[in-house]
Amino acid sequence: MDERADGSDLPRMARRLSAEIGPFRRVLLTTARSSVDLPDIPDAQIEVLRRLDEDGWSSPTAIGRALGLARSTVSNLVQAMERDGLVERRLARGDGRSTEVGLTTLARERLAVYDASAERVLVRAMSALSEDDRRALARAVPALARLREQLDGD
């Protein structure tokens, strides 16, 4: 059944989108990880890794603010990731009292391996779709990015 884009069916579309995103993300992560035998890294840690990959060195406070996570949650995540060799800490530049967190070479390698694997998994799955479905996905990606930006702004 086609959704109406005039706004009359927005609540139903919102429920369907919300119901699909979580399972889609989990299946993609699981499939991409298992296809290259990567260790199971919790989603929250992956979000921290992505943020650090994008921002470079960052304070735990800035990470928490960017991801909407409590200070204690970020502290626990960073501690576990440091133990696993994914991040390292250093004194903040210009401020010897606070610390910054950055990615290790291992984390960068794992992100690159995961990204390549996820791309292969998605290309294989999308290849099995109809041309109409592939065109719809191509049109949806920019709209999803704008939707994410809209949610970030709220």
C-alpha positions in Angstrom: 0.0 0.0 0.0 1.4 3.4 -1.0 1.8 6.1 1.6 0.3 9.5 0.9 2.9 12.3 1.0 0.3 15.0 1.6 0.6 14.7 5.4 -2.7 12.9 6.0 -0.9 9.6 6.7 2.1 10.9 8.6 1.4 9.2 11.9 1.1 5.8 10.2 4.3 6.5 8.1 6.1 7.5 11.3 5.2 4.3 13.1 6.2 2.2 10.1 9.6 4.0 9.7 10.3 3.8 13.4 9.4 0.1 13.4 11.8 -0.7 10.5 14.9 1.4 11.4 15.9 -0.5 14.5 15.6 -4.0 13.0 17.3 -2.8 9.8 20.3 -1.4 11.7 20.6 -4.5 13.8 20.5 -6.9 10.8 23.0 -4.8 8.9 25.4 -4.6 11.8 25.1 -8.4 12.5 25.4 -9.4 8.9 28.3 -7.1 8.2 30.2 -8.1 11.4 29.7 -11.8 10.8 30.8 -11.7 7.2 34.2 -10.5 8.2 34.4 -12.0 11.7 34.5 -8.7 13.6 33.9 -8.8 17.3 30.5 -7.8 18.5 30.8 -4.2 19.6 27.7 -2.7 21.3 25.8 -0.1 19.3 26.6 2.7 21.8 30.3 2.1 21.4 29.9 2.2 17.6 28.2 5.6 17.9 31.1 6.9 20.0 33.6 5.5 17.5 31.7 7.1 14.6 31.6 10.5 16.5 35.4 10.3 17.2 36.1 9.3 13.6 34.2 12.4 12.4 35.4 14.8 15.1 38.8 13.6 16.0 39.9 13.9 19.6 37.1 15.0 21.8 36.3 15.4 25.5 33.9 12.8 27.1 31.6 15.7 27.9 31.4 16.8 24.2 30.8 13.2 23.1 28.0 12.9 25.6 26.4 16.1 24.5 26.7 15.2 20.8 25.2 11.7 21.3 22.7 12.7 24.0 24.3 10.4 26.6 24.7 10.9 30.3 28.2 11.6 31.6 28.3 8.3 33.5 27.3 6.4 30.4 30.1 8.0 28.4 32.6 7.3 31.2 31.6 3.6 31.2 31.7 3.4 27.4 35.1 5.0 27.2 36.5 2.8 30.0 35.4 -0.4 28.2 36.6 0.9 24.9 40.0 1.8 26.3 40.3 -1.6 27.9 39.5 -3.2 24.5 42.1 -1.0 22.7 39.6 1.0 20.7 40.3 4.5 22.2 43.0 6.2 24.1 43.0 9.2 26.4 45.4 12.1 26.6 45.5 15.4 28.5 43.4 18.0 26.7 45.5 20.4 24.7 45.8 23.7 26.5 44.2 22.3 29.7 46.2 19.9 31.8 43.2 19.2 34.0 40.8 17.4 31.6 41.2 14.6 29.1 40.3 14.0 25.5 39.5 10.7 23.8 40.7 9.6 20.4 40.5 6.5 18.2 43.3 4.0 18.1 44.7 2.4 15.0 42.8 -0.7 15.8 39.5 1.2 16.0 40.1 2.9 12.6 41.0 -0.5 11.1 37.8 -2.1 12.5 35.6 0.8 11.2 37.2 0.5 7.8 36.6 -3.3 7.7 33.1 -2.9 8.9 32.3 -0.1 6.4 33.6 -2.2 3.5 31.7 -5.2 4.7 28.5 -3.3 5.2 28.8 -1.9 1.7 29.2 -5.4 0.2 26.3 -6.7 2.2 24.0 -3.8 1.1 25.1 -4.0 -2.5 24.4 -7.7 -2.6 20.9 -7.2 -1.0 20.1 -4.2 -3.2 21.1 -6.1 -6.3 18.3 -8.5 -5.6 15.7 -5.7 -5.5 13.7 -4.4 -8.4 14.9 -1.4 -10.3 11.9 0.5 -8.9 12.9 -0.4 -5.3 16.6 0.7 -6.0 15.4 4.0 -7.4 13.1 4.5 -4.4 16.1 3.8 -2.0 18.2 6.3 -3.9 15.6 8.9 -3.5 15.0 8.0 0.2 18.6 8.4 1.3 18.8 12.2 1.0 15.3 12.4 2.6 16.4 10.2 5.5 19.5 12.5 6.0 17.2 15.6 6.1 14.9 13.8 8.5 17.8 13.0 10.8 18.9 16.6 10.7 15.4 17.7 11.5 15.3 15.3 14.5 18.8 16.6 15.6 17.4 20.1 15.6 14.5 19.3 17.9 
